[in-house]
């Protein structure tokens, strides 16, 4: 596990990245889905180059999950290559909040809590957030041309 690096400094103290960015950066994400089958399963997503300078451990992201569903999640680690090569890796769709929720040290602490209390990492992350905190996702729809609406 490592943190990607960006030349220059970041505005987040404690979120400084330590390894260089490469053309292929993958984020391990805990998805915000309540399902016992998932337990502590991390899902790997490709970080597109236009988002690479904006992702940190603790960043909230919107990722594809299932056939067409987008769900919120939290980045907990990075890799230069996917751990499993025989599966299709989808890419992060969007960053929900530019400021990370946690740093790497805090995520490591949350993992320890999950292990110690025999809980899932997802449940521990949810418990670490304020009760009224949830990502705000808005879907915006724009009409491009009237003809498309009339014939669509």
Secondary structure, DSSP 8 states (H G I E B T S, - for coil): -B-EE-SS--SSTT----EE--S--EEEEEE----GGGTT--EEEE--TTTGGG--TT-EEEEEETTTEEEEEEEEEEESS-S-SSS---BEEEEEESS-S--HHHHHHHHHHHHHTT--HHHHHHHHS-TT-------------HHHHHH-
